[in-house]
Amino acid sequence: MEDSFQHKGLRNKLVEEIRRKGITDERVLEAINKVPRHLFMDSGFIKFAYRDQAFPIRAGQTISQPYTVAFQTQLLEVNVMHEVLEVGTGSGYQAAVLVEMGAKVYTIERQKELYLLSQSLLSSLHYRLHFFYGDGYQGLPTYGPFDRILITAAAPEIPETLLEQLKPNGRLVVPLGGGNSQVMTLFEKQGEKNFKRSEHGLFTFVPMLGGKE
């Protein structure tokens, strides 16, 4: 669980790289700079931890490219004490960034292996958040509504069930579409059934699946 001066230096370089790529929210950059990404990766990939690339993790999933994590987080506009639902815990890296920004995070994962691993790791790193094992398409209606919802896998269509779990003025960010690339899409709740939709470029994500394993 070492986070050395070398790791911190590499994080500084990573932050400057994603800043050059267009991330302007200093709170997002500060959070990225605090999270020890190398601890969220399998040992065979640790030397690549501070490259701005996605890498494989367990259960056929990936840890997202840091730029993508920063881009989605910036689009969310997270404030301190916002209640944020993350759909797809994965490695836990994105959840850690949200906690560093002061959010109250609820994260749900359908892969039992990843759910257990991320819960263990984040707890050992003293990140406090709420973990759930289940179907992300259903969200967490018992705990909602949420100020922000972040979907970290490619959704083939608009997730209506999740939109219903947004608070007024809430924001939901989702990579929308199938195929090899998805459109990063922001939904802003402006009324009970009224959403403003905007699109923010092409990204590549693993597909969002229903149920749980």
N, C-alpha and C positions, 0 to 999 in steps of 0.2 A: 504493500500500500504506500510505497514511497512516492513523494511528489518533490523531485529534486530541483535545484536551481537550473539544471539543464532543461528539465521539463517546462519550468516556468518561462525560461528564455524562448523555447520553441513556441509556447503559447502566445507570447508577445508578438513573435513573427507572424503567427497564424492570424492574430487579430488585425495586424497591419495589412495582411493580404486581403482579408475579407472587407476591410475598410476600403481598400483600393477598388474592390469589385462593386462597391456601391452601398454597403451597409452604413447608415448614418446615425442610428440610434445608439448613443453612447452607453446607455444602460444595458442594451443587448451586448455590445462589445465587451463591456466590463464583466458581464455574466459569463460570456464565452472564455474570457481570460481567467476566470476563477475555477472553472470546472476541469479537473484532471482527466482529459479525454482518454489518456492511455490506460486508465484503470477500467474503462468500459469496453476494452477490446481484448480478444483472445491474445495470449502471449506471443503467438507467431506474427501478429500484426503490430505489436507495440511500437516498433521502430518507425512505423508509418503513421502513428497516431496524430501527428500534427501537420500532416499533409492535408490539403483541402480536398479530400476525396472520401467517398463512401467505401466501407469495407464490410466483408461478410461477418456475421455473428452466428449464433446458434439458430437452429430451427429454420434454416434457409432464409433468414432475414438479414438485414444490413443495418449498420450504424450509419446514419445519414451524413452526407458531406456537411462540414461545419458552416459553409456559406448557406446551404439550404436551411439548416437549423436556424441560423441568424435571420434569414429572409422571412421564414414563417413567423418567427417570434416578433420581428419588427412589424410585420403586417397585423399581428394580433393586438398590438398596442397595450401591453400588459402593465397594469399599475399595481402598486403594493396593496396586498390583501384582496386582490381580485380572486374570485373562485374560478379556477380553470380546469376544464375537463380535457384530458389528453386521451385520445383514442389510439391505442397502439403504443404500449410502454417500450417494447423492443429492448434495447440495451439499458435504457434508463437515462441516457445522456440528455435528451431533450427535456425530460422531466427535471433533471438537475439544473439546467439553465433556467427553467421557469421558477424553480424554488429560489435560485440566486437572485431573481428579480423581485422577490418578495411575494410571489403568488401563493395562494392556498391551492395546492394541486391535488386533483383526483385523477388517477391514471388507471386505465383498464387494458388488459392484455388477454388475448385468446389462447396463446401458446403457454401451456402450463410450465414448460421448462424456462421460458423467458420470464414469466411472472415470478417464479421462485428465485431465479438468479438476480434479476433486477431489484427485487425486494431486499434480498440479502446484501447486495452491494451498496445500494443507496442508504440502507440503515447503517451499515458499517462506516459509511462516510458522513454520517450524522445529518443526512437530508431527511427532513420530516415531511411526509406526504401520505396520501391515502391510496392504497393499492387495492385493485379489484381484478379478480379472474373471471372473465366472461366475454360476452359477445358485444363488441364495440358498436355494432349497428344499433343496439338497443340503448346505448348510453347508460346513464345512471339517473333515471327519473326520480328515484327516491331522494337523491341528494341535490338535485337541481332545483330551480334553474341556475345556470352558470353565467358569469360575466363574459367568459371566453370559452370557446371550444376549438381545439386543435386536432386535426386528423392527420396522422403521420403515415398513411398508406393511401394508395390510389383508389378512390371511390368511383365506380362506374357510372353512378348517377347521384343526383342531389339527395343527401341523407335527411329526409323529411323528419324522421323521428328525432334526430339530433337538433335540427333547427328549432323544433318545438321546445327543446330544453334550454334555449337561450333566454336570458333576461332582456327586458327592453333596453335598447341601445347596445346590446351585446354584439360580439363579432365571432364569426366562425370561419376558420381557414381550412381549406381542403384542396388537395391535388385531385382534380376532377377529370375523369375519362379513363378509357381502357387503352390498350395498345402499348407502344414503347415509350410514349411520353404523355404527360398530363398537364392540364392548365391549372396553375395555382389560382384558386378562386376564393374571393372574400365575400361573405354575406354579412351585411350589417342590418340588424333588426330595428326597423323604424316604426313598427306598429305590430299589433297582435298577429296579423298575417301578412305584413308588408316587409319585404326585404329588399335592400339595395344590393345588387350583385355587380362585382367588378373582377376583371381578369388581370393577372399579373405575371404572365410569361409561362414558358414551358419548363417542366421539370420531369425527372424520372423517379418513380417510386415502385416498390413492390405492391402487388394488389391487396386491397382490403378484402378480407374474407369474413363471412358470417360464422356463427356458432363458436365453439371453443374446442381445443384439443388438449 
